[in-house]
């Protein structure tokens, strides 16, 4: 504990059995020019990571997007779900309960308002599985991610349900559990991809051939062919969505800004789309469920809060802004990653930037030095992901 500036007294609700902190390097990627609904102008993004080449590659992609006129972004929806399960003795009781409970949405909203000023219950959706009923509660949670908030609200609402004899009649539940595992909490799911859990956000851009050649060191045709290959591979492997590297951006920015890191799993599902245009490519990234917030959780910790402030991601409406920043940089990284792969630079970039225990080099006068040294020729080095133009 002598090696951390965190104050134990301010960590209530964040950690138990506190003994210290793990330091993770933070790099800054960008700038990336945004033309979004909640973010405009050039933005730098802090990324907490130990993976060499990540910040450099994201910066290269950001440079390409900025030179092309910027990235357009929009937060399309926000929702957080919690899904308790009620188990009855027989199917008939479960069906009767499912048909009746949806008629009490206003009562359940009133129960939620008793315990939260921020959560708004949008809907409840019963799902009957045999003699059990899973109730999917859908909320909006403002600038908070809302996992804990919606848990407390849903518990309170379910206690109201359990007190209503006319809802249960002779079919009193044998079991009630606050989460029946249909909400998708901290899990990648096709349901969350379609319906969203968190903030659904999209980013897109038009990249001309000149920028693709100058910054990404490839051609529109090569870039598009590479995209087709990774999209086909994703389908064959049963991947949810299709992208090259979304998890890296989500994990790095989540870690830097005090998000629930376990939510990286569900939040990294993304759909990267590339289309060939007459003068280049059209590219977009949709992240259907960024489970993030700019209040609550670890966002109040000193370094994390400072990094949120550096992106102007504090105050009302800032969660939407943060989601758009993540989507923009996710698009930048995917463009850079696919470009590096199709141009043959992916491995060599990681050789230079991602190996902290390189193989011993041959002596300069060794006859094999030219072909064994990890040092790259100047012509190849100029085309690597961290090139600055």
C-alpha positions, 0 to 999 in steps of 0.5 A: 500500500506504500506504493499507491496514492489511492486512499483506502477510505475513498474506495468503499464500494470499489474493492474489498480486502484492499492491499494496493494497486497495479500500475498499467501504462497509459498511452495517448492515441490521436488526435482523431477529428470527430464530426459526431452528434456529441463530440466535435473536433480533435480528440486524444484518447487515453489507453491503458495497455501493456500491448506494444503497437496498440497506441501507435496503430490506433494513432495511424488509423486516427491520422487516416480518418482525420486526413479524410475529413474526420469520423461521423459518430452517433449514439443510437440508443441506451438501455441496461437490462436485468432479468430475474427468473421466477420458477413455478410448479407447472407450466400453466402457472408460469403462463398465467403469471407471464400474461398478467405481469406485463399489465403492471408496468406503471406499478413497477415503474413507481416501485423503481422510482422509490429507490432511484432518481436516475433509472427509468424502467422502459419495459418488461418482457416475459420469456417462458421457459418450461415452468419458469418465467424470465422477466427482462427489465429494460432501463435507461440509466443516464450517464451511469452504466447502471449494472448495480443501479438496475440490480437494486431497482429490479430487486425492489420491483420483484419484491412488489411482485411477490407481494401481489397475491392476485398476480400469483394466485395459487401458483406461488413461485417455488424459486425467485432469483434476481438474475436468470442469466438472460440479460447478457450481463458480462457475456457476449450474446446475439440477443444483446447484439440485436437489442443492445445492452448499454449504449449502441453507437455507430461511426463511419467515414469515407476514405479516399485512395490517396489517404489509404496509400499515403497513411495506411500504405495499401490500396482500396482494392487490397483493403477491401479484399482483406475485409472480405477475408476477415468477414468470411472467417468470422462467419465460419468461426461463429463470431458474434459480429465481425471486426479485427480488433475492437476488444483492444480499444474497448479494454484499453479505454475502459481500463483507463477510465474506471469502467467495469472491466468484466464488461469488455466481453459484451462491449467488444462485440462490433460490426465492422463494415467496408464498402468499395467506392469509386474513389476509395472505401466507405467504412463503418463500425457499430458497437451495439452494447457499450456498457459504460458510464461517466459516473459511478463505478471506478470513474471517481478514482483520481487518475481515471477521473482525470483521464475522463476530464481530458476527453471532456467526458464528465457532466451531463450527456458525457456517457454518450460522448465517451461511447462515440469516442470509443467507436471512432477509435475502434474504427480507426484501429480496425482500418489500421490493423486490416491495412497492416495485415494485407500489406504484410506489415502486421508481424514486423510492426509487432516485432519492433513495437511489441517485443520487450524480450527480443532475440539476441542480435547478430553482430553487425559484421556477421554474414547472417546479420542482414537477414536475422536482425529485427532492425528493418530497412528504412524503406520498410520502416517508413511504412509501419503503423507508427509512421508520422506524416 
